[in-house]
C-alpha cells in the first residue's frame, strides 16, 4: 500500500525541534521518550502519525487483523506489553545504529542510511538484512504479534520530488516484504513513502543528507477495543 505525502519539509523540522525539546528520560532504560502531550501540540497530519494514526486508516487495518485471526491487547495491559517489546528491540538491535524511540505506547525504529540501502537503490543490502532479521525476530514472535506495523521510507533532497517520492515508496515496500518473508504477518504491515518531505537534518551537507535517507518502522499496539 503506497500513500503519497504532501507535507511541507518545514513542518517536519518543527516536529523535530518540538519533540526533541519535549523528550523525557526513562528511569529504567535511560532512553529518551517523547511525551504524548508534546506530540499532541504539534498538530496536523504529522502530529497524528506520531500519535498512532495508521497508514490506510485504523478501520481497514483492523479488518485485516480480524481476518488474519489476530487478537488485541486489553487496555490496562498495553503499557506492559509495549515495555516488553521495547526492551527486546533495544537488546536485539544494540550496536546496529538503529534508534528505538518510545512515543507514548508506540515505538519508532529509525534505521539510518548507513545500514539500509545503497545510493538510488531499493534493494535490501546484506548488512541491512542482518538488521531486519533482528527486528523481525521480535515482531514475528507469537508473544509480540498484537501490533500494527507501518514502514516509512524517506530520502534526501537530491533529485526531483517525483523521483524521491517513488524511491521512498519502493524502499518502504522492500522492507515490508522482507519483514513478511521473515514471518511477520502481512495483515499487520502497511507502507508509506514520504519522499524528501520530512528531513530530520539539513540537506545542505552530506552528513545531513545521509541522516535524511532513512527507513522508519512504526509499531502500534492493537487494542482489544479495536477488534470489538
N, C-alpha and C positions, 0 to 999 in steps of 0.2 A: 504494500500500500504506500503510494507516494503522495504526499500532500505538500504543495508548494507554499512557501512562506514569502511574505512581502513586508516583513517587519524591518523598520529602519535600523541601520547599524548603530546609529547614535543611541537608540533606546537600549541596545544590548550593553553599551558601555555604561549607561546609567544603572542598569541591573548589576553589573559587575561591581561598581563603586558602592551601591547601596547594600548589596548582600555582603560584601567584604567588611563593610563598616559594622554590620549587624551580626557578625559571627560570634558565637559563644564557644567555649571550650568544654568538651565533655569531660567530667571529672574522672570517669572510668577509663576511657580510651586515650585522653589527651588530644583528641582530634577536634577539628572545628565543625560546628554545625551552624546552619542558617535558621533563624527562628521563623516560625510561620507568621508572626506579627510583622516582621520586616518584609517578608515576601509579599504579604497582603498589601503593603504600602506601595509596592511597585506599580501595580495596576496593569491593565491591558492584557494582550494575549500572552506576553512573556511572563507576567506575574501569574497568570492562570496555569501555564505549563509548569512553573515551579511549584505551584500548589497541588499539582497532581492531575490536572486535566489530561485526558488521554488522546493520543492520535486516533482519529476516526470516531471519537465520542465514546463515552462510557457505556451507553446503551448497546450499541452494536458490538463493542468489545465483550461485554458481559454475555451477550447471546452466544458468542463463540466459546466462551469459557464454559457455559452451561452445556453446550453441545458436545464439548470435549470431556464432559463428566468431571470437571474440576470443581473443587469447593471453595468456600470463602472462610475468612477468619472472623471469629466473634469480636465485636468491637473492643471489649476490655483486654483482649489478648493481642491486639495488633502491635502495640508498642514492643512487647517482649519478643514477638515473632520477628519483627524487623531488627531488633537489637541483635538477635542471634545471627541473622543473615548478614548484618553489617560486620560483626566480628569475624565471621567465616570469610567474607570477601576481603577484608583487610589482611587476614592471615594468608590467604591463597595468593593475593596479588602483591605481597610485600616484596620490594626490590625490583618491581616491574615498571615503575614510574606512573602506574595507574593511580589516580586520585579518587578516593572514595569520600563523597560528601553526603552528610545526612541533612535532609530538608524535611523537618517535621517527622512524619512516618515514612517518607520516601527516601530512596537512595539514588545518587547520581554518580556514575563512574565516568571520569574524564580520562580518555585514552589519547595521549599526545601523538603527534605525527611520527616521532622517533620510533614508535613501536607499532605502527599500523600499516600505512600504505606508502608505496614509492610515489614519486612525483607524477602527477597526472594519471595515476593508476587507481583502479577499484579492485585490484586483485589482492586478496588477503595474503600478506607475506608470511614466510615460515616463522619468523620471530613473533609476529602478531598472532599466528595460530597458537603458539605456546601460551600466550597471554589469555587468549579467548578460551583455551582449554581449561584454564584455571577458573575463569569466570563461569563457564558452562558447567563445570563440575559442581559449583554451588547452586546455580539456578535450576539445574535439572534434577537435583536431589528431591526425592519424594517428600521430604520434610520442608522443602523450601519452594514448592511449586505453586503456592497460592499467591502469586503476584502477576501483575501485568508487566510487560517489558516493552519499553519504547526505545528504539535505536535512532539516534540523531546523527546526521552527517553534516560536517562543516568544512569550509575551505577558507583560504586566504583570498585577497582581492586581486591576485594575478589572473589576468584573462577576463573575459566578458562575464557579466552577471548570468547570462543564459547558460554558458558553458559550466560555470561553477555550480549553478543550481543542479544541473543534470549530474555532474560529478558527485556532488554531495548525496544525491538520491541513490546513485549506483553504489557508493561506499556504504551507506546505511543498509541497503538491501544485501550487500555481500556479507556484512557482519551478521545480519539476521539469519541468513541462510546457513552460515557457518554454525551459529549457535544451535539452530534447529538440527543440523547434521550431528551435533554432539548431544542430542537428547532433550533439548528444550522444546516444549510443545509449541507448535506453530500457532495454536489458538491464542497463546499469551502474547505473541510478538506482533508489533507494528513498526513501521519506519517512517521517517520524515527527513527530508533534506532541507537545510536552511541556506545552502549556498554560502555566500560571503556576508550574510546579513547580521550575523551575531558574533563579531570579533570579541575576544577576551584580552587582546593585546593590540598594540599598534601594528598596522600593516606597512609602516614606513621602514622597518628593519627586518632582516632575515630572521632574527630571533623571534620577533613578534609574529611574523607570518607562520613560522613553524608552530607556535602555540595555537594559532587560529586554525591550522589544518588538523582537525581532531575528530574523533568519534566519541559520542556520549551515550551511555546506556542508562536509561531511567527505569527504576524498579519501584512499582507502586503496589501496595498490598491490595488484595481482593477482599473486600469486606463482605461478611455474610449478608449484610443488608443489600449489597449489590445483586447477589444471587436471588434473594427473595425467599 
